[in-house]
Amino acid sequence: MSQVVGIIAATCTTLSFVPQAIMTIKTQNTSSISSAMYFIFTTGVFFWTVYGIFEKSPTIIVPNVITFVLAMSILIIIVKNQLNATNENATNNATNNATIKTSKKHHRGRAKIGRL
């Protein structure tokens, strides 16, 4: 009986990740997902898998491997999006700094002309 309960629990928790994984993979939108939570969760699932291997329990191993793959897919997209956002911010900052420097040069030139 405990094996049946374990299989039902594993099936429910594993299937719960499928909609999130599908939506995240399709949209690539991770703006409302906590990267810290997903990192900790994915690490926990990894260790549950290791525990299942030590216990030689397919009821623990199989669903945790599936959940690990789904969670890792989402985590990879989260990290990729964060790296892209960091690169975009750096590019925008560099562009803004260049615009400010150019603007200051124009203002200095106008001031000199105005004094003549």
KOLDO-973994 format. One record per residue (C-alpha): residue in three letters; chain; x, y, z. Coordinates in pm, whole numbers, plus 32768, in hexadecimal, padded with zeros to 4 digits. Example, Ala and Ser with C-alpha at 12.3 -4.5 7.8 and 13.67 -1.06 7.14 Angstrom:
BEGIN
<pt type="ALA" mol="A" x="84CE" y="7E3E" z="830C"/>
<pt type="SER" mol="A" x="8557" y="7F96" z="82CA"/>
This chain:
BEGIN
<pt type="MET" mol="A" x="8000" y="8000" z="8000"/>
<pt type="SER" mol="A" x="8117" y="80F7" z="8052"/>
<pt type="GLN" mol="A" x="81AB" y="80B8" z="7EF8"/>
<pt type="VAL" mol="A" x="805F" y="811D" z="7E56"/>
<pt type="VAL" mol="A" x="804E" y="825B" z="7F27"/>
<pt type="GLY" mol="A" x="81B6" y="82AA" z="7EC2"/>
<pt type="ILE" mol="A" x="8168" y="8279" z="7D51"/>
<pt type="ILE" mol="A" x="8033" y="8358" z="7D66"/>
<pt type="ALA" mol="A" x="80F5" y="8467" z="7E20"/>
<pt type="ALA" mol="A" x="8218" y="8456" z="7D2B"/>
<pt type="THR" mol="A" x="812E" y="8464" z="7C00"/>
<pt type="CYS" mol="A" x="8076" y="8596" z="7C86"/>
<pt type="THR" mol="A" x="81AE" y="865B" z="7CE1"/>
<pt type="THR" mol="A" x="825D" y="8606" z="7B9B"/>
<pt type="LEU" mol="A" x="8130" y="865A" z="7AC2"/>
<pt type="SER" mol="A" x="8106" y="87A6" z="7B77"/>
<pt type="PHE" mol="A" x="8245" y="8824" z="7ACE"/>
<pt type="VAL" mol="A" x="81DC" y="87CE" z="796C"/>
<pt type="PRO" mol="A" x="80F9" y="88FF" z="792E"/>
<pt type="GLN" mol="A" x="81FD" y="89F3" z="79BB"/>
<pt type="ALA" mol="A" x="8312" y="8954" z="78F0"/>
<pt type="ILE" mol="A" x="8246" y="895B" z="77AE"/>
<pt type="MET" mol="A" x="81DF" y="8AC7" z="77E1"/>
<pt type="THR" mol="A" x="8340" y="8B37" z="783B"/>
<pt type="ILE" mol="A" x="83DF" y="8A80" z="7717"/>
<pt type="LYS" mol="A" x="82DC" y="8B10" z="7624"/>
<pt type="THR" mol="A" x="82DE" y="8C77" z="769F"/>
<pt type="GLN" mol="A" x="843E" y="8C8C" z="7730"/>
<pt type="ASN" mol="A" x="83A0" y="8D78" z="7830"/>
<pt type="THR" mol="A" x="8434" y="8D48" z="798B"/>
<pt type="SER" mol="A" x="83FE" y="8EA5" z="7A17"/>
<pt type="SER" mol="A" x="8318" y="8E2D" z="7B2D"/>
<pt type="ILE" mol="A" x="83E1" y="8CF9" z="7B8E"/>
<pt type="SER" mol="A" x="84D5" y="8D03" z="7CB2"/>
<pt type="SER" mol="A" x="862D" y="8C90" z="7C42"/>
<pt type="ALA" mol="A" x="8696" y="8C4B" z="7DAB"/>
<pt type="MET" mol="A" x="8565" y="8B6F" z="7DE6"/>
<pt type="TYR" mol="A" x="859E" y="8AAC" z="7CA5"/>
<pt type="PHE" mol="A" x="8710" y="8A7D" z="7CF1"/>
<pt type="ILE" mol="A" x="86C7" y="89F9" z="7E4F"/>
<pt type="PHE" mol="A" x="85A6" y="8923" z="7DD3"/>
<pt type="THR" mol="A" x="8670" y="888B" z="7CB5"/>
<pt type="THR" mol="A" x="878D" y="883E" z="7DA6"/>
<pt type="GLY" mol="A" x="8696" y="8794" z="7E91"/>
<pt type="VAL" mol="A" x="8605" y="86C2" z="7D77"/>
<pt type="PHE" mol="A" x="8765" y="865C" z="7D13"/>
<pt type="PHE" mol="A" x="87A9" y="85E2" z="7E74"/>
<pt type="TRP" mol="A" x="865C" y="852B" z="7E82"/>
<pt type="THR" mol="A" x="86CC" y="8476" z="7D47"/>
<pt type="VAL" mol="A" x="8818" y="841C" z="7DE9"/>
<pt type="TYR" mol="A" x="875D" y="83A5" z="7F1E"/>
<pt type="GLY" mol="A" x="867C" y="82CE" z="7E43"/>
<pt type="ILE" mol="A" x="87AF" y="8234" z="7DA1"/>
<pt type="PHE" mol="A" x="8842" y="81E2" z="7EF8"/>
<pt type="GLU" mol="A" x="86F7" y="8149" z="7F60"/>
<pt type="LYS" mol="A" x="86D2" y="8098" z="7E0E"/>
<pt type="SER" mol="A" x="856F" y="8120" z="7DF8"/>
<pt type="PRO" mol="A" x="84E2" y="8159" z="7C9B"/>
<pt type="THR" mol="A" x="83B7" y="8204" z="7D42"/>
<pt type="ILE" mol="A" x="84A6" y="8316" z="7DB7"/>
<pt type="ILE" mol="A" x="859C" y="8311" z="7C94"/>
<pt type="VAL" mol="A" x="84B7" y="8325" z="7B63"/>
<pt type="PRO" mol="A" x="83D8" y="844A" z="7BC5"/>
<pt type="ASN" mol="A" x="84FE" y="850F" z="7C50"/>
<pt type="VAL" mol="A" x="85C9" y="84E1" z="7B12"/>
<pt type="ILE" mol="A" x="849D" y="855D" z="7A47"/>
<pt type="THR" mol="A" x="8464" y="8682" z="7B36"/>
<pt type="PHE" mol="A" x="85D8" y="86D4" z="7B32"/>
<pt type="VAL" mol="A" x="85DA" y="86E8" z="79B6"/>
<pt type="LEU" mol="A" x="84A5" y="87C8" z="79B3"/>
<pt type="ALA" mol="A" x="8524" y="88A8" z="7ACD"/>
<pt type="MET" mol="A" x="8680" y="88BE" z="7A34"/>
<pt type="SER" mol="A" x="85E6" y="8926" z="78E6"/>
<pt type="ILE" mol="A" x="8535" y="8A46" z="7993"/>
<pt type="LEU" mol="A" x="866B" y="8AA0" z="7A5D"/>
<pt type="ILE" mol="A" x="8740" y="8AB0" z="7921"/>
<pt type="ILE" mol="A" x="8645" y="8B9D" z="7880"/>
<pt type="ILE" mol="A" x="863F" y="8C74" z="79BD"/>
<pt type="VAL" mol="A" x="87BC" y="8C91" z="79BF"/>
<pt type="LYS" mol="A" x="87C6" y="8CD6" z="7848"/>
<pt type="ASN" mol="A" x="86C3" y="8DEB" z="786E"/>
<pt type="GLN" mol="A" x="877F" y="8E84" z="7993"/>
<pt type="LEU" mol="A" x="88C4" y="8E83" z="78CC"/>
<pt type="ASN" mol="A" x="8815" y="8F23" z="77A3"/>
<pt type="ALA" mol="A" x="877C" y="902F" z="7885"/>
<pt type="THR" mol="A" x="88D3" y="9078" z="791E"/>
<pt type="ASN" mol="A" x="8970" y="9098" z="77C5"/>
<pt type="GLU" mol="A" x="8855" y="9179" z="774D"/>
<pt type="ASN" mol="A" x="887B" y="9257" z="7880"/>
<pt type="ALA" mol="A" x="89F2" y="9272" z="7847"/>
<pt type="THR" mol="A" x="89B8" y="92CC" z="76D9"/>
<pt type="ASN" mol="A" x="88AC" y="93CB" z="7734"/>
<pt type="ASN" mol="A" x="898D" y="9466" z="783D"/>
<pt type="ALA" mol="A" x="8AAD" y="9482" z="7748"/>
<pt type="THR" mol="A" x="89C7" y="951F" z="7644"/>
<pt type="ASN" mol="A" x="8938" y="9612" z="7745"/>
<pt type="ASN" mol="A" x="8A95" y="9672" z="77BC"/>
<pt type="ALA" mol="A" x="8B04" y="96B4" z="7656"/>
<pt type="THR" mol="A" x="89CC" y="9787" z="7619"/>
<pt type="ILE" mol="A" x="8A0B" y="9852" z="7754"/>
<pt type="LYS" mol="A" x="8B77" y="9890" z="76F4"/>
<pt type="THR" mol="A" x="8B10" y="98FC" z="7594"/>
<pt type="SER" mol="A" x="8A01" y="99DA" z="7624"/>
<pt type="LYS" mol="A" x="8AF7" y="9A82" z="7711"/>
<pt type="LYS" mol="A" x="8BE5" y="9AC8" z="75EE"/>
<pt type="HIS" mol="A" x="8ACA" y="9B6F" z="752C"/>
<pt type="HIS" mol="A" x="8A68" y="9C43" z="7657"/>
<pt type="ARG" mol="A" x="8BD0" y="9CB5" z="768F"/>
<pt type="GLY" mol="A" x="8BED" y="9D15" z="7522"/>
<pt type="ARG" mol="A" x="8AA9" y="9DDE" z="752E"/>
<pt type="ALA" mol="A" x="8B15" y="9E93" z="7666"/>
<pt type="LYS" mol="A" x="8C54" y="9F06" z="75BE"/>
<pt type="ILE" mol="A" x="8B9B" y="9F7E" z="748C"/>
<pt type="GLY" mol="A" x="8A9F" y="A038" z="7562"/>
<pt type="ARG" mol="A" x="8BB4" y="A0FC" z="7611"/>
<pt type="LEU" mol="A" x="8C4B" y="A181" z="74CE"/>
